[in-house]
Amino acid sequence: MMDIKIGTKTYSPKADKECFPRNDLYLKLLSLEPNELTKEENESKAITKKRYMEWREKSTSSSTLGFRIESITVCHYLIDILYVLFCLS
């Protein structure tokens, strides 16, 4: 299974209306890119969802290629079958 975001703006316009600062998004951005945070954001220890999503798009292939692969999940059973088919034959 793959989670692919298509487009240069990959978040819901609803995020534009969610203008209240959130600590969870601040902590997420802090762990990924601490130099991206402004002095004000560090003082309040919160950022808006719009701010986080704009950074996310800018820092991934969304802004340059118009898509990004968010995650890939592979079933262990499928891996076992492929191993048997291709590696042991």
C-alpha positions as CSV (number, residue, x, y, z in Angstrom):
1,M,0.0,0.0,0.0
2,M,1.3,3.5,-0.8
3,D,0.1,6.9,0.4
4,I,0.9,9.3,-2.4
5,K,0.0,13.0,-2.3
6,I,-0.6,14.5,-5.7
7,G,-0.5,18.2,-6.5
8,T,1.5,21.2,-5.4
9,K,-1.0,22.0,-2.6
10,T,-1.6,18.7,-0.9
11,Y,-3.6,19.7,2.2
12,S,-7.3,20.6,2.5
13,P,-8.3,24.2,2.3
14,K,-9.9,23.6,5.7
15,A,-6.4,23.9,7.1
16,D,-6.3,27.5,6.0
17,K,-9.2,28.2,8.4
18,E,-7.6,26.3,11.3
19,C,-5.5,29.3,12.4
20,F,-5.0,28.3,16.0
21,P,-1.5,27.4,17.0
22,R,-0.8,23.8,17.9
23,N,1.9,22.4,20.1
24,D,1.9,19.0,18.5
25,L,2.8,20.4,15.1
26,Y,5.5,22.6,16.7
27,L,7.1,19.5,18.2
28,K,6.9,17.6,14.9
29,L,8.6,20.4,13.0
30,L,11.1,20.9,15.8
31,S,12.1,17.2,15.5
32,L,12.3,17.4,11.7
33,E,13.8,20.8,11.0
34,P,14.5,22.9,14.1
35,N,16.2,25.7,12.1
36,E,12.9,26.3,10.2
37,L,11.2,27.7,13.3
38,T,11.0,31.4,13.9
39,K,11.8,33.1,17.2
40,E,8.1,33.7,17.8
41,E,7.2,30.1,17.2
42,N,9.9,28.9,19.6
43,E,8.7,31.3,22.2
44,S,5.1,30.2,21.9
45,K,6.0,26.5,21.2
46,A,3.2,26.3,18.7
47,I,2.6,26.7,15.0
48,T,-0.6,26.6,12.8
49,K,-1.5,23.7,10.6
50,K,-1.2,25.9,7.5
51,R,2.3,26.9,8.5
52,Y,3.3,23.2,9.0
53,M,1.7,22.0,5.8
54,E,3.4,24.9,3.8
55,W,6.7,23.8,5.2
56,R,6.0,20.2,4.4
57,E,5.2,20.9,0.8
58,K,8.3,23.2,0.4
59,S,10.6,20.6,1.9
60,T,9.4,17.6,-0.2
61,S,9.0,16.9,-3.9
62,S,5.4,18.3,-3.8
63,S,6.6,21.8,-4.7
64,T,9.0,20.7,-7.5
65,L,7.4,17.5,-8.9
66,G,3.8,18.0,-7.9
67,F,3.6,14.7,-5.9
68,R,5.3,13.0,-2.9
69,I,5.2,9.5,-1.5
70,E,4.2,9.8,2.1
71,S,4.5,6.2,3.1
72,I,4.8,2.7,1.8
73,T,3.6,-0.4,3.6
74,V,4.3,-3.9,2.4
75,C,2.6,-7.0,3.7
76,H,5.0,-9.5,5.2
77,Y,3.1,-12.3,3.6
78,L,3.6,-10.7,0.2
79,I,7.3,-10.4,0.9
80,D,7.5,-14.1,1.8
81,I,5.8,-15.1,-1.5
82,L,8.1,-12.9,-3.6
83,Y,11.1,-14.3,-1.8
84,V,10.1,-17.8,-2.5
85,L,9.2,-17.1,-6.2
86,F,12.3,-15.1,-7.1
87,C,15.1,-16.0,-4.7
88,L,14.6,-19.7,-4.3
89,S,13.7,-20.7,-7.8
